[in-house]
Amino acid sequence: MFSKWKSKKQQTLDITSPLTGTAVSLDQVPDEAFAGGHMGKGLAIEPAEGKLIAPFDGIVAHVIKSKHAVIVEHENGLQFLYHIGINTVGLKGSGFTSHVNTGDKVKAGQTLIEFDLETIRAAGLPTVTPIIITNSEDKVEQMEAKLGAVTAGQTEILSVTLKS
């Protein structure tokens, strides 16, 4: 199961990883906007392979023109930004293939973006991928991140308790 409500009373959502790799805390991201939590709460994943999947059923709220990032909205209104690499906007889409468009409905496990890790590394850019709840200030009471080795679609990475 990709995501589930533990109970309506608890209003807690468990989110699985959209990537295979190693989950790290945001303070490990070499970009102050992410590391300082200015974009919202979350974590980051150092990807081991170049495939980003939807960890839950949702709607694509936005695909960044250069295809290095996507925002997916959960049915409860939480918006998750998946930003592949740091400063990868400068690649202008090179090495990225988006499989979704803004407004698309997506199912858990569906491929959102494929990316070439070697293209990112060859440009001298970090591949670490922040996963941010962009509206966490308004919607999240508390969040627990689970760090370490993760497998896309299988390993739980976030437990999010919503504000009532």
Backbone as CSV, one residue per row, in Angstrom:
resi,resn,N_x,N_y,N_z,CA_x,CA_y,CA_z,C_x,C_y,C_z
1,MET,0.850,-1.176,0.000,0.000,0.000,0.000,0.894,1.236,0.000
2,PHE,0.564,2.234,-0.816,1.431,3.396,-0.984,1.180,4.471,0.051
3,SER,-0.043,4.714,0.392,-0.345,5.660,1.464,-1.671,5.238,2.066
4,LYS,-1.855,5.586,3.324,-3.091,5.165,3.979,-3.377,6.084,5.156
5,TRP,-4.624,6.167,5.493,-5.020,6.866,6.710,-4.990,5.840,7.818
6,LYS,-4.296,6.152,8.910,-4.283,5.222,10.044,-5.670,5.186,10.659
7,SER,-6.268,6.345,10.787,-7.603,6.436,11.343,-8.090,7.852,11.113
8,LYS,-9.373,8.000,10.902,-9.942,9.332,10.673,-9.715,10.216,11.891
9,LYS,-9.778,9.649,13.093,-9.593,10.432,14.318,-8.175,10.970,14.414
10,GLN,-7.192,10.152,14.061,-5.796,10.566,14.172,-5.391,11.546,13.071
11,GLN,-6.051,11.474,11.926,-5.715,12.306,10.785,-4.225,12.239,10.470
12,THR,-3.714,11.026,10.442,-2.298,10.808,10.143,-2.174,10.100,8.807
13,LEU,-1.274,10.594,7.986,-1.049,10.046,6.654,0.375,9.508,6.581
14,ASP,0.517,8.272,6.127,1.833,7.674,5.940,2.164,7.719,4.448
15,ILE,3.326,8.272,4.125,3.740,8.445,2.732,4.958,7.573,2.461
16,THR,4.911,6.824,1.354,6.062,6.010,0.972,6.980,6.807,0.051
17,SER,8.139,6.287,-0.153,9.157,6.969,-0.944,8.804,6.987,-2.432
18,PRO,9.025,8.136,-3.085,8.840,8.204,-4.530,10.108,7.814,-5.300
19,LEU,11.189,7.560,-4.549,12.485,7.232,-5.146,13.136,6.071,-4.404
20,THR,14.036,5.378,-5.078,14.901,4.398,-4.423,16.230,5.087,-4.163
21,GLY,16.730,4.936,-2.943,17.994,5.575,-2.582,18.143,5.660,-1.085
22,THR,18.649,6.804,-0.591,18.877,7.009,0.833,18.212,8.301,1.283
23,ALA,17.289,8.193,2.238,16.610,9.370,2.787,17.515,10.046,3.805
24,VAL,17.608,11.388,3.684,18.427,12.193,4.593,17.602,13.384,5.071
25,SER,18.043,14.005,6.151,17.321,15.177,6.652,17.572,16.368,5.731
26,LEU,16.634,17.309,5.736,16.746,18.480,4.869,18.005,19.289,5.125
27,ASP,18.497,19.276,6.356,19.700,20.068,6.636,20.940,19.538,5.903
28,GLN,20.821,18.381,5.268,21.919,17.814,4.472,21.901,18.311,3.024
29,VAL,20.867,19.073,2.658,20.724,19.569,1.287,21.573,20.834,1.117
30,PRO,22.428,20.882,0.078,23.308,22.035,-0.111,22.615,23.234,-0.766
31,ASP,21.480,23.616,-0.200,20.727,24.773,-0.677,19.938,25.299,0.517
32,GLU,20.192,26.529,0.932,19.603,27.083,2.151,18.077,27.147,2.110
33,ALA,17.498,27.376,0.936,16.033,27.439,0.848,15.411,26.120,1.302
34,PHE,16.030,25.012,0.938,15.540,23.695,1.360,16.049,23.346,2.755
35,ALA,17.356,23.471,2.962,17.976,23.066,4.230,17.420,23.837,5.415
36,GLY,17.096,25.091,5.202,16.565,25.925,6.283,15.077,25.771,6.508
37,GLY,14.422,24.917,5.709,12.988,24.696,5.865,12.128,25.833,5.333
38,HIS,12.721,26.743,4.549,11.990,27.903,4.038,10.924,27.523,3.019
39,MET,11.086,26.375,2.373,10.118,25.921,1.372,9.004,25.082,2.007
40,GLY,9.224,24.615,3.247,8.266,23.767,3.938,8.975,22.599,4.600
41,LYS,8.194,21.787,5.299,8.737,20.610,5.979,8.941,19.485,4.984
42,GLY,9.867,18.592,5.321,10.096,17.438,4.467,11.393,16.744,4.779
43,LEU,11.946,16.112,3.763,13.218,15.422,3.827,13.796,15.411,2.430
44,ALA,14.894,14.712,2.239,15.492,14.609,0.910,15.941,13.170,0.692
45,ILE,16.067,12.810,-0.566,16.538,11.471,-0.916,17.685,11.604,-1.903
46,GLU,18.760,10.895,-1.610,19.865,10.767,-2.562,19.484,9.575,-3.434
47,PRO,19.071,9.829,-4.691,18.546,8.735,-5.521,19.630,7.771,-6.004
48,ALA,19.253,6.495,-6.061,20.138,5.458,-6.575,19.789,5.125,-8.024
49,GLU,18.612,5.567,-8.452,18.189,5.356,-9.839,17.335,6.546,-10.265
50,GLY,17.221,6.746,-11.565,16.570,7.933,-12.099,15.099,7.805,-12.424
51,LYS,14.312,7.425,-11.449,12.871,7.283,-11.677,12.119,7.776,-10.448
52,LEU,11.248,8.781,-10.661,10.405,9.346,-9.619,8.982,8.869,-9.849
53,ILE,8.391,8.227,-8.819,7.019,7.721,-8.949,6.086,8.472,-7.997
54,ALA,4.807,8.382,-8.284,3.796,8.942,-7.388,3.661,8.016,-6.184
55,PRO,3.842,8.535,-4.956,3.710,7.681,-3.778,2.262,7.511,-3.316
56,PHE,1.344,8.246,-3.954,-0.080,8.161,-3.604,-0.897,8.607,-4.809
57,ASP,-2.197,8.296,-4.797,-3.096,8.807,-5.818,-3.244,10.304,-5.601
58,GLY,-3.229,11.071,-6.654,-3.362,12.513,-6.512,-3.530,13.205,-7.841
59,ILE,-3.345,14.516,-7.811,-3.442,15.345,-9.009,-2.148,16.126,-9.149
60,VAL,-1.631,16.174,-10.364,-0.424,16.953,-10.635,-0.819,18.431,-10.612
61,ALA,-0.356,19.145,-9.587,-0.678,20.564,-9.448,0.189,21.411,-10.368
62,HIS,1.432,20.954,-10.617,2.327,21.726,-11.484,3.534,20.889,-11.887
63,VAL,3.904,20.982,-13.151,5.159,20.421,-13.635,6.020,21.617,-14.043
64,ILE,7.204,21.723,-13.458,8.113,22.817,-13.786,8.560,22.647,-15.239
65,LYS,8.619,23.753,-15.977,8.913,23.742,-17.415,10.167,22.940,-17.764
66,SER,11.202,23.036,-16.928,12.451,22.319,-17.212,12.411,20.860,-16.756
67,LYS,11.260,20.409,-16.295,10.970,18.999,-15.965,11.775,18.442,-14.804
68,HIS,12.457,19.290,-14.029,13.267,18.817,-12.905,12.467,18.759,-11.601
69,ALA,11.206,19.208,-11.641,10.399,19.234,-10.421,8.920,19.124,-10.768
70,VAL,8.178,18.580,-9.805,6.735,18.412,-9.973,6.086,18.568,-8.599
71,ILE,4.871,19.100,-8.591,4.084,19.198,-7.357,2.855,18.318,-7.540
72,VAL,2.642,17.408,-6.578,1.487,16.522,-6.609,0.652,16.781,-5.362
73,GLU,-0.648,16.934,-5.565,-1.554,17.207,-4.452,-2.310,15.944,-4.056
74,HIS,-2.280,15.665,-2.750,-3.018,14.548,-2.164,-4.480,14.954,-2.029
75,GLU,-5.374,13.991,-1.915,-6.811,14.298,-1.775,-7.128,15.146,-0.546
76,ASN,-6.255,15.128,0.456,-6.494,15.922,1.668,-5.981,17.354,1.539
77,GLY,-5.425,17.704,0.374,-4.953,19.059,0.142,-3.469,19.272,0.352
78,LEU,-2.768,18.292,0.926,-1.310,18.447,1.074,-0.661,18.468,-0.303
79,GLN,0.252,19.411,-0.493,0.974,19.516,-1.760,2.434,19.145,-1.546
80,PHE,2.888,18.170,-2.315,4.251,17.667,-2.209,5.058,18.107,-3.423
81,LEU,6.164,18.809,-3.165,7.107,19.196,-4.207,8.230,18.164,-4.235
82,TYR,8.486,17.624,-5.412,9.610,16.717,-5.632,10.572,17.464,-6.547
83,HIS,11.727,17.885,-6.004,12.684,18.721,-6.728,13.947,17.895,-6.972
84,ILE,14.106,17.391,-8.183,15.207,16.477,-8.494,16.510,17.258,-8.646
85,GLY,17.428,17.017,-7.719,18.725,17.670,-7.744,18.656,19.117,-7.285
86,ILE,19.826,19.731,-7.205,19.950,21.128,-6.777,20.502,21.941,-7.954
87,ASN,19.851,23.059,-8.225,20.210,23.946,-9.343,20.057,23.276,-10.708
88,THR,19.238,22.233,-10.774,19.038,21.495,-12.021,18.161,22.250,-13.017
89,VAL,17.531,23.331,-12.595,16.781,24.166,-13.535,17.707,24.635,-14.657
90,GLY,18.998,24.803,-14.346,19.983,25.243,-15.323,20.219,24.242,-16.446
91,LEU,19.803,23.000,-16.252,19.949,21.988,-17.311,18.897,22.161,-18.401
92,LYS,17.897,23.002,-18.144,16.845,23.336,-19.118,16.169,22.100,-19.705
93,GLY,15.954,21.106,-18.847,15.247,19.899,-19.277,16.138,18.785,-19.782
94,SER,17.404,19.069,-20.022,18.320,18.042,-20.507,18.487,16.957,-19.440
95,GLY,18.223,15.720,-19.823,18.341,14.598,-18.895,17.064,14.285,-18.140
96,PHE,15.983,15.022,-18.408,14.707,14.828,-17.716,13.597,14.510,-18.714
97,THR,12.770,13.524,-18.383,11.597,13.197,-19.188,10.392,13.154,-18.268
98,SER,9.464,14.074,-18.481,8.245,14.097,-17.683,7.203,13.185,-18.337
99,HIS,6.545,12.383,-17.503,5.495,11.491,-17.998,4.109,11.990,-17.606
100,VAL,4.054,13.190,-17.024,2.780,13.768,-16.598,2.734,15.248,-16.961
101,ASN,1.520,15.781,-16.957,1.292,17.199,-17.212,0.466,17.784,-16.084
102,THR,0.537,19.091,-15.926,-0.279,19.774,-14.928,-1.751,19.416,-15.154
103,GLY,-2.422,19.050,-14.061,-3.835,18.683,-14.126,-4.106,17.193,-14.238
104,ASP,-3.079,16.406,-14.541,-3.260,14.954,-14.668,-3.590,14.323,-13.323
105,LYS,-4.473,13.328,-13.347,-4.698,12.483,-12.176,-3.649,11.380,-12.254
106,VAL,-3.036,11.082,-11.099,-2.016,10.038,-11.066,-2.387,8.989,-10.022
107,LYS,-1.919,7.791,-10.260,-2.124,6.672,-9.342,-0.814,6.337,-8.659
108,ALA,-0.900,5.855,-7.438,0.285,5.430,-6.699,1.089,4.452,-7.547
109,GLY,2.393,4.684,-7.637,3.283,3.818,-8.401,3.521,4.281,-9.829
110,GLN,2.720,5.223,-10.301,2.861,5.740,-11.664,4.147,6.563,-11.785
111,THR,4.861,6.400,-12.899,6.074,7.180,-13.132,5.705,8.631,-13.419
112,LEU,6.329,9.546,-12.665,6.119,10.978,-12.868,7.208,11.555,-13.777
113,ILE,8.469,11.304,-13.404,9.620,11.836,-14.145,10.728,10.783,-14.157
114,GLU,11.363,10.630,-15.312,12.595,9.855,-15.393,13.727,10.850,-15.604
115,PHE,14.884,10.565,-15.000,16.007,11.488,-15.086,17.313,10.719,-15.132
116,ASP,18.295,11.341,-15.787,19.605,10.726,-15.966,20.554,11.274,-14.905
117,LEU,20.866,10.430,-13.930,21.762,10.839,-12.846,23.127,11.286,-13.370
118,GLU,23.620,10.629,-14.419,24.940,10.979,-14.958,24.932,12.356,-15.615
119,THR,23.826,12.745,-16.240,23.725,14.084,-16.825,23.813,15.146,-15.731
120,ILE,23.137,14.899,-14.619,23.162,15.833,-13.487,24.570,15.915,-12.907
121,ARG,25.177,14.762,-12.672,26.534,14.732,-12.102,27.566,15.361,-13.047
122,ALA,27.428,15.091,-14.353,28.368,15.642,-15.335,28.328,17.175,-15.345
123,ALA,27.180,17.743,-14.978,27.046,19.198,-14.894,27.593,19.729,-13.568
124,GLY,28.077,18.813,-12.713,28.641,19.216,-11.422,27.583,19.569,-10.388
125,LEU,26.380,19.047,-10.569,25.272,19.378,-9.672,24.949,18.224,-8.728
126,PRO,24.503,18.549,-7.505,24.075,17.502,-6.574,22.796,16.825,-7.068
127,THR,22.684,15.526,-6.844,21.483,14.786,-7.246,20.463,14.662,-6.111
128,VAL,20.841,15.067,-4.902,19.938,14.958,-3.756,18.611,15.647,-4.104
129,THR,17.516,14.982,-3.752,16.180,15.402,-4.160,15.309,15.748,-2.968
130,PRO,15.085,17.049,-2.722,14.182,17.448,-1.642,12.736,17.034,-1.932
131,ILE,12.064,16.596,-0.875,10.633,16.274,-0.914,10.006,17.154,0.150
132,ILE,9.245,18.138,-0.305,8.751,19.192,0.569,7.230,19.239,0.557
133,ILE,6.636,19.379,1.739,5.199,19.663,1.820,5.102,21.189,1.781
134,THR,4.729,21.717,0.613,4.806,23.165,0.411,3.798,23.941,1.252
135,ASN,2.701,23.305,1.623,1.705,23.983,2.463,1.704,23.423,3.882
136,SER,2.877,22.985,4.352,2.988,22.368,5.676,2.648,23.332,6.800
137,GLU,2.971,24.607,6.642,2.699,25.571,7.698,1.196,25.660,7.999
138,ASP,0.376,25.575,6.972,-1.076,25.672,7.129,-1.731,24.354,7.511
139,LYS,-1.156,23.221,7.085,-1.876,21.957,7.188,-1.269,20.897,8.103
140,VAL,0.018,21.041,8.474,0.693,19.964,9.205,0.872,20.314,10.682
141,GLU,0.320,19.441,11.538,0.492,19.571,12.986,1.880,19.083,13.381
142,GLN,2.227,17.878,12.909,3.564,17.331,13.148,3.916,16.374,12.025
143,MET,5.219,16.160,11.867,5.710,15.296,10.811,6.912,14.525,11.327
144,GLU,6.927,13.252,11.036,8.069,12.414,11.383,8.682,11.892,10.092
145,ALA,9.979,12.157,9.913,10.707,11.663,8.750,11.491,10.425,9.149
146,LYS,11.505,9.441,8.269,12.247,8.210,8.518,13.407,8.154,7.543
147,LEU,14.619,8.157,8.079,15.825,8.257,7.269,16.475,6.900,7.044
148,GLY,17.342,6.843,6.025,18.059,5.611,5.711,17.690,5.096,4.333
149,ALA,18.022,3.827,4.085,17.756,3.215,2.782,16.253,3.153,2.518
150,VAL,15.850,3.529,1.293,14.435,3.525,0.914,14.259,2.914,-0.470
151,THR,13.099,2.310,-0.670,12.734,1.734,-1.960,11.448,2.399,-2.423
152,ALA,11.451,2.870,-3.660,10.290,3.551,-4.227,9.038,2.683,-4.118
153,GLY,7.966,3.278,-3.605,6.686,2.594,-3.509,6.578,1.587,-2.383
154,GLN,7.651,1.424,-1.590,7.623,0.406,-0.544,7.961,0.942,0.842
155,THR,8.979,1.782,0.945,9.452,2.240,2.243,8.725,3.510,2.669
156,GLU,8.154,3.481,3.875,7.505,4.669,4.412,8.583,5.692,4.794
157,ILE,8.412,6.938,4.329,9.400,7.982,4.629,8.858,9.102,5.495
158,LEU,7.539,9.321,5.454,6.933,10.402,6.215,5.663,9.937,6.897
159,SER,5.484,10.357,8.120,4.228,10.191,8.839,3.778,11.609,9.187
160,VAL,2.664,12.013,8.606,2.200,13.393,8.716,0.877,13.442,9.467
161,THR,0.849,14.205,10.561,-0.391,14.419,11.303,-0.925,15.793,10.911
162,LEU,-2.153,15.796,10.412,-2.763,17.041,9.939,-3.342,17.856,11.071
163,LYS,-3.370,19.187,10.876,-4.043,20.060,11.825,-5.537,19.804,11.718
164,SER,-6.234,19.921,12.868,-7.677,19.684,12.842,-8.395,20.861,12.228
